[in-house]
Amino acid sequence: MEERLQKWIANQGILSRRKAEEAILQGKVTVNGKLVTELGTKVDGAKDIVTYEGKVIQKQEQKVYILLNKPIGYVTTVQDQFKRDTVMDLVKDCRCKVVPVGRLDMYTSGALILSNDGDFIYEVTHPKHEITKTYTVTVKGIVTQEEKEKLEKGVEIENYVTRPALVKILKTDTEKNISRIEITIHEGKNRQVRKMCEAIEKKVLALHRSKIAGIGVKDIPLGKWRYLSREEVEKIRK
């Protein structure tokens, strides 16, 4: 798609639009080897080669950040060797190439971020950044106050003691013998929340990640997604 040369240059982060206009008028810009001095010139960033002061301006891919409310039954991977449905099938209408940021197992629903920003992906997935993740869990049995405190202090799972977590008992139903709890963790061990519940002898019946860094998917229908705002991206990074 064509756009005005000065706007395209500005979008690549090289110069402001005003400075780009000045550079064009001063004869510092070429398009496909030809000197351009008119502000009305248009370029197609996908095809045309633009230089500034003799150096080729590399096209910057637009940074995209997506928040998906993943349904159960989708694998968190770009391509699955067993031909199962993946989360990529749910974001086909996004024009940019994105990848999942972290993982969410096939039988867990909820918040999943996808992006094409490598630095952001590193920040969010590296343990040292301690991004909070909140889960709503339905378990078989009645969770007691003592068991809640155990989860909060840390439980042993596969020779590893989980770090302190925030746990709330949302609902208990003695007739159905089930409990619904909310667990917020700073870690991301494989199937960690399920294993934490197993550590207090509670079988998980349903697991949903409701929030990442306090940003929730309550208003996003299952299987749908939206773009994260700049403020939300910064909140996650902090």
N, C-alpha and C positions, 0 to 999 in steps of 0.2 A: 504494500500500500504506500502510495506516495505522500510525502508531507514536505512542508517548506524546509529548505536546507538549514536555516538557522534554528528552527525548532528541533530538527533531528539531532543537530550537533549538541544542543542544550540537553536533550534527553540522554545523551551518552555520558553526561557528567564532565565534559571537557571544558566548556565555557558556559556562562550564563547566556540567555538568548540575546541580550543587548551586546555582550562582548562578541558573540558569534556573528552578529550583524556587522559589527565593526571589522572583524577579521575578514569577512567576505568582501566588504567595500575596500579594504586595504590590500586585496589580492593575495591573501594568505591561505586560501582554500581552493582545492581542485576537486572535481568530480570526474571520475574515470579518466584521469590524466589531463583534463582540460581546466584551465583557470576559470573560476566563476567569480563575477563581481556584481551580480544582480541579485537583489534580495527576493525576487519572485521565483527563483529557481526551486524546483521540487526534485526530491530524490526518493528512490525506493531503497530503504536500508537493507533489504534482503538481497539486492542485486548490485547496487552501485558501490563503487569504492571511493571513499571520501578521505582526503588528506588535509591536515592542518599543519602549516609550516613544514611541509615535506614528510610528515609522519602519518601513516594510515590510522584513521580513527576506528578502533574496534567496536563493533556493535555490542552494546550491553543488553543482555537478556533481561527482560522485566522480571523483577523479583515477585514471586507469588506465594501467598500463604493462605491455605485453605483449612477450614475447620469442618470435618465430616462427622455426622452422627451415624456411625457404622452399625448396620444390623448384624444379628447373629448369622453365621453361615458364610461369611466372607473372609478370605485369608488376607492377612496384611503383608502383601508382597507385590512386587511389580509383575512377576510372571510365576505361575505355579506349575511345577513339573507334573502334577497330577490332574491338570486341566480344571481345577476347581475355580469357582468364582473368586475374584480378587477385588480389593477395594478400588483398583484402577478402573474396574467396570462401572463404578459409581460416579467417577469424575471425568467421564469421557467428554462432557461438554465444556470442560476447561481447556482452553486453547493452548495453554503452556504445558510443557512436560514437567511433571512433578513426581516426587517419590514420597512414600510414607516416612514420617518422622517418628521413629520408635516403632513399637509393635503393640498389637492388641489381638489376643488369640481368637481363633475362629468362633468360639462359643461365648465370647464376651462382646457386648454391644457398647456403643457410646463414643465419646470424644476421641478423635484421631486427627492429628495435623498432618497435612501434606505440603511440601514446598519444593522449590528449586534453588533455594539459598543455602549453599553448602556451609557457610559460617553459622547460620541460624540452626541448621540441623545438628551441627557439632555441639553448639551451646546447649540445645535442649536435651540432647541424648547423653551428654557426658555427665557421669554421676556427681562430679564436683559442683555442678551448678544447682543441684537439688531442686529441680522443678517439682512443685507439688501436683499430685494426681489424686482426685477424689473419686471413690467408688461407692455405689449403692449395692449392697449385697443381701440377697435373700438366702437364708440358711435353714436347714432342718434342725429343729430343736429350739429351746429357749436360751438365749444368751444371757448369762448372769452378769451382775456387776463385777464379780471377781474375774470372769473371763474377759470382760471389757478391759479391765485394768491390765490383764496379762498382754492383750494385744497392744495396748498403749505403751507398755514398758519394753516390749520386744519378746518375740517367741523364737524358738529354735526351729529352723527348717533346713534339713539337709546339712547339718553341721555348721549352720550359719545363724546368728542371732539377728533378727531384724532390728532396725533402728526405731526409736520411739515414734509412735504414730498417734494421730488424733482419731478417736473412735466415738461415735454416737449411736445409741440404741434408738432407732426411729420408731419401731413398732414390734410388739410381741403378740402372738395369737396362740393362746394355750389350747384352743379347740383344734386348730389345724397343726399345732406344734411347729410353728415356724417363727422366725425372727427376721426383721429387716434392720440392717445396720449400715452406717456410713463410715468408711475408713479413708483417711487421708494420709498418704505416704510421700516420702521424698526419694524413694528408691525405685528401681525398676527391674528387680530380679524376675526371671522367667516364672510366670504363673504365681507370682508372689502372694497376691491376696487370697487366692484359692488355698495355697499352702498354709497361710497364716490361720485361716479358718479351720483347716484340717488339724492344726496344732492344738486347737481347743476342742477338737472332736466334733466339729460341725461341718456337715456336707453342704456345699454350695449348690443351691437350686437355680439361682439366676445372678448374673454379675453384669453390672453396667458402669462404665466410667462416665461420671456425670460432668467432671470438670478437669481442665488442665490449667494450672496456674490461676485458678479461680474463675476461668472463663468456661461457661457451661454450654451445653447443647439442648437445654430445655425447650428453647424456641425453634429448634431445627428438627423437622420430621425425620424419622429413621430413613436412612438411605439418601438423604439430601445433605447439601453442604452450602457454606457461604464463605466469602473472603473475610479474613481477619483484617481489622482496621489497623492503621499505623500505631495507634495508641495501644491496641491489644498486643501487637507484636513486641512493642517496647516493654509492656508489662511482663510478658513471658520472659523476655531477655533479662529483666532485672530480678 
